[in-house]
């Protein structure tokens, strides 16, 4: 009976060892993907929009533009005079304020605005 038990034991042990070896066997590597198939090309990147920058205020030496705005429209606070703060930076009178302010009081009168516009119109290219 010992011999029969021993052979059953050996058979069971061998089966267990084979089963363990099969479970611990490293997996076979998968076949590489078919590289001959063409993959769709990635969508092109959209062009970056051009940066938007606000134009810099015109320097005093740049050509000034007279908007032709009426004195009443320039006099935003309706005090009877036009201060430099009431004028756009690109306005000719803003850039020539000191020359137009004949009395030097920091405010342009209707006469000073009209006089300066006449002077500028009389200049060549004005």
C-alpha positions as CSV (number, residue, x, y, z in Angstrom):
1,X,0.0,0.0,0.0
2,X,2.9,2.3,0.6
3,X,4.0,1.8,-3.0
4,X,0.6,2.7,-4.3
5,X,0.3,5.8,-2.0
6,X,3.8,6.8,-3.1
7,X,3.0,6.7,-6.8
8,X,-0.2,8.7,-6.2
9,X,1.7,11.2,-4.3
10,X,4.4,11.5,-7.0
11,X,1.8,11.9,-9.7
12,X,-0.1,14.6,-7.7
13,X,3.2,16.4,-7.0
14,X,4.2,16.3,-10.7
15,X,0.8,17.5,-11.8
16,X,1.0,20.4,-9.3
17,X,4.4,21.3,-10.4
18,X,3.3,21.4,-14.1
19,X,0.3,23.5,-13.2
20,X,2.4,25.9,-11.3
21,X,5.0,26.1,-14.1
22,X,2.2,26.8,-16.6
23,X,0.8,29.6,-14.4
24,X,4.1,31.3,-13.9
25,X,5.1,31.1,-17.5
26,X,5.6,34.6,-18.9
27,X,3.0,35.6,-21.4
28,X,4.0,35.4,-25.0
29,X,4.5,38.9,-26.4
30,X,1.6,40.0,-28.6
31,X,2.3,40.3,-32.2
32,X,3.3,43.8,-33.2
33,X,0.6,45.9,-34.7
34,X,0.5,46.0,-38.4
35,X,2.5,49.1,-39.1
36,X,1.8,49.1,-42.8
37,X,-1.7,50.4,-42.2
38,X,-1.7,54.2,-42.5
39,X,-3.0,56.1,-39.5
40,X,-4.9,59.3,-40.1
41,X,-2.6,62.3,-40.0
42,X,-3.2,64.6,-37.0
43,X,-5.2,67.6,-37.7
44,X,-3.1,70.7,-38.5
45,X,-2.7,73.2,-35.6
46,X,-4.7,76.3,-36.3
47,X,-2.6,79.4,-36.8
48,X,-2.3,81.6,-33.8
49,X,-4.3,84.8,-34.2
50,X,-2.2,87.9,-34.6
51,X,-1.7,89.7,-31.3
52,X,-3.9,92.6,-30.9
53,X,-2.4,95.7,-29.6
54,X,-3.9,99.1,-29.1
55,X,-2.1,101.8,-31.0
56,X,0.2,103.8,-28.9
57,X,-0.7,107.4,-28.3
58,X,0.7,109.6,-30.9
59,X,3.9,111.3,-29.7
60,X,4.0,115.1,-29.8
61,X,6.3,115.0,-32.8
62,X,3.9,112.9,-34.9
63,X,1.6,114.6,-37.4
64,X,-1.4,115.9,-35.4
65,X,-4.9,115.5,-36.7
66,X,-7.6,118.1,-36.2
67,X,-10.9,116.2,-35.8
68,X,-12.8,119.2,-36.8
69,X,-15.0,118.7,-33.7
70,X,-17.0,121.8,-32.7
71,X,-15.9,123.8,-29.7
72,X,-19.2,122.9,-27.9
73,X,-18.5,119.2,-28.5
74,X,-14.9,119.5,-27.2
75,X,-16.1,121.4,-24.1
76,X,-17.3,118.2,-22.4
77,X,-17.9,119.7,-19.0
78,X,-19.6,122.8,-20.5
79,X,-17.6,125.3,-18.6
80,X,-16.9,127.6,-21.6
81,X,-13.4,126.4,-22.0
82,X,-11.5,123.3,-23.3
83,X,-8.9,121.9,-21.0
84,X,-6.2,119.5,-22.2
85,X,-8.0,116.6,-20.3
86,X,-11.1,117.1,-22.5
87,X,-9.1,116.4,-25.7
88,X,-8.2,113.1,-27.2
89,X,-4.4,112.4,-27.2
90,X,-4.5,112.3,-31.0
91,X,-6.3,115.6,-31.4
92,X,-4.1,118.4,-32.8
93,X,-5.2,120.8,-30.1
94,X,-4.1,118.3,-27.4
95,X,-0.6,118.0,-29.0
96,X,-0.3,121.8,-29.5
97,X,-2.1,122.8,-26.4
98,X,0.6,125.2,-25.1
99,X,0.9,127.0,-28.4
100,X,-2.9,127.3,-28.7
101,X,-3.4,128.5,-25.1
102,X,-2.3,132.1,-25.9
103,X,-3.2,133.5,-22.4
104,X,-1.6,130.5,-20.6
105,X,-4.6,129.9,-18.3
106,X,-4.8,126.1,-19.0
107,X,-8.0,126.4,-20.9
108,X,-8.7,127.1,-24.6
109,X,-11.4,129.6,-25.4
110,X,-13.4,129.6,-28.6
111,X,-11.2,132.3,-30.0
112,X,-8.0,130.4,-29.2
113,X,-9.3,127.2,-30.8
114,X,-10.4,129.1,-34.0
115,X,-7.1,131.0,-34.1
116,X,-4.9,127.9,-33.7
117,X,-6.9,126.1,-36.4
118,X,-6.5,129.0,-38.8
119,X,-2.7,129.1,-38.1
120,X,-2.4,125.3,-38.8
121,X,-4.5,125.6,-42.0
122,X,-2.2,128.4,-43.2
123,X,0.9,126.2,-42.8
124,X,2.1,124.2,-45.9
125,X,0.5,120.8,-45.7
126,X,-2.0,122.0,-43.1
